[in-house]
Amino acid sequence: MRRARRFVCFTAVLFTVGAYAQPVLQARIAAIAADAQGTVSVSCMLMGSVLNCDLHPHNHSPMQSVFKLPLALTVLHLADTGKLLPTQRPGEPIDITLDRTARFLPDDRIPHTWSPLQNRYPEANVDVSLRELLTLTVGQSDNAASEVLLRIVGGPSVVQQYIRSLGIAEFQLQDGEHGLNRDRSAQYRNWMSPAAAVQLLQLLLGKPPLSHAANDFLLQTLAATTTGPNRMRAGIPSGTTLAHKTGSSSEHNGMAEATNDIGLITLPDGRRMAVAVFVTDARANEATRERVIAGITRAIYDEAVRTSATAWQPTPGHTQIPLWPGSVPDAQPVPATEFVEITKEMVAGKPYFWASNITRPTMTVYSPVGKNTGVAVVVFPGGGFEGLAIDLEGTEVCDWLTSEGITCVLLKYRVPSLPFDWQCKCRPNDLAISTLALKDAQRTMGLVRSRAAEWHIDPHKIGVLGFSAGGYLVAEVSTRFGRRLYAPVDAADKESCRPDFAVAVYPGHLRVGDRGYRLNPNIPVTRETPPTFLLQAEDDNVDGVNQSVAYYLALKNAGVPVEMHLYAQGGHAFGLRRTNSPITEWPLLVEKWLKTLGVVSE
């Protein structure tokens, strides 16, 4: 989930600064590239930024040994799925598979080639572990070792088919090192565009197609690569982590067909940037070609650092208020620094903002426009506890509420956090208490009540509204208000953290199992649970309509006033954005419900 609207000012800054800087960067890259006296193709990607370093990004560049990264990815995929070696046992861990061996055959040898493996075993006919073969292939660009791997996966066509199945179209592999050794022109049949290389690298960071252990092994092997010290490595500050793969041809008739480097560069703030530079058919000498790659890498690195990701900020006139005056209780590590990014996904024809790596939770108060009903709503954006859809399910909700005379308090709670585990990118227990987020929610409720007079709020008319994971947080704070999950900090923690009413929109994490309507035992519904409004679509394929049904039945059986609206269509994560779907008119239903409860006057 992710999303954009009240960020008009922020997006303007983001795009105008970026739009101004990118042509300068691209011009700088083109100037550096000219020294190669050939075709230089460049692409890069930095999530959360508008970094654009494109120079011929879709050129079909001969890969040379860069192909060994897609080969390694294919090997590890087959190992993960138990289809690589006949000796594999079903479901065995990747570490066990990596210690299994493959035979280095005499036919795998290549005359007059670079191969530490072949130099060590000139007669071949030895068993070598997959771990060593991959380390040699990727880390040292060993040609004979790559032939062993290419043989056991089934040949170049298998690699090409797998890489293209990942959605990477601009990639072709027809020959291994044997073919390249026999026919110099064969290298033009093995090509990849820089854009595709960056896409492949980015897969290793986002939602990798490999198991967690296999992906970590591959990234560690790339980071230990010894080839190309004068290329990307020379263009970044000493000590910077670089996980990369090089590729090189020899010179022929005064021209080098391929001098390449692709890699992931770790920036000072912890984010990783994908960069690919291919130098094709260049007449400059090797030192100059490598200097071109280093210079382009440095230009991209400097621009990335200069335009480093920005943590989410509200629009001018609104201030984030830290929840915790000192250290944050139960602080947990996150993958990198806080960032906000514009996603490619669209909701009602518009993208949205995604905030994550939040370790310092805040609340932002949006006062009513015009009339003031004295009512306040604390809003919990969704995002699967991985991140926050900060505008679609946050600021845009505040726009609506404030227009109705309701004070909106937007909670930027800690994510990633349980039930989501960022280290495995999974949810080991989907029904777990969202400990960190719930602490932040409880604290926010107390803070809002303690400052009710200051913000012109009726302390008995403070509700909560949440989406998806935020809907689960609504249920948690509605049922777990009897005891704070943290030691009291100040007078605000003496205030009740029970909401006076609750709205859960397409909530998740509420139903146990796939059958029946048993409620998550971590949601202890009682008669003290506040009146609740539920909304969900029957075609919600993320959390499913039965999440709301399970909670509705528990509330009804406990004698809690509850109103539920189910729609045949609507999907998931639509926020407040109006479409032709009737479900997107739900804010009108909430307004009527609040009047029915007597929270808002007619």
Secondary structure as UniProt FT lines:
FT   TURN            6..7
FT   HELIX           8..33
FT   HELIX           34..36
FT   STRAND          39..45
FT   TURN            47..48
FT   TURN            57..58
FT   STRAND          61..62
FT   HELIX           64..67
FT   HELIX           68..80
FT   TURN            81..82
FT   TURN            86..87
FT   TURN            90..91
FT   HELIX           94..98
FT   STRAND          101..104
FT   HELIX           106..108
FT   TURN            111..112
FT   HELIX           116..120
FT   TURN            122..123
FT   STRAND          126..129
FT   HELIX           130..134
FT   HELIX           135..139
FT   HELIX           143..153
FT   HELIX           156..165
FT   TURN            166..167
FT   STRAND          171..172
FT   HELIX           177..182
FT   HELIX           184..189
FT   STRAND          191..192
FT   HELIX           194..203
FT   TURN            204..205
FT   HELIX           212..223
FT   TURN            229..231
FT   HELIX           232..235
FT   TURN            238..239
FT   STRAND          242..248
FT   STRAND          251..252
FT   TURN            253..254
FT   STRAND          255..266
FT   TURN            268..269
FT   STRAND          272..282
FT   HELIX           286..306
FT   TURN            316..317
FT   STRAND          320..322
FT   TURN            329..330
FT   STRAND          339..342
FT   TURN            348..349
FT   STRAND          353..356
FT   STRAND          362..366
FT   STRAND          376..380
FT   TURN            384..386
FT   STRAND          388..389
FT   HELIX           391..395
FT   HELIX           396..403
FT   TURN            404..405
FT   STRAND          407..412
FT   TURN            418..419
FT   TURN            422..425
FT   TURN            430..431
FT   HELIX           435..450
FT   TURN            451..456
FT   TURN            459..460
FT   STRAND          462..467
FT   HELIX           469..479
FT   HELIX           491..494
FT   STRAND          502..505
FT   TURN            521..522
FT   TURN            527..528
FT   STRAND          532..537
FT   TURN            538..539
FT   HELIX           546..557
FT   TURN            558..559
FT   STRAND          562..567
FT   TURN            575..576
FT   HELIX           582..585
FT   HELIX           586..597
//
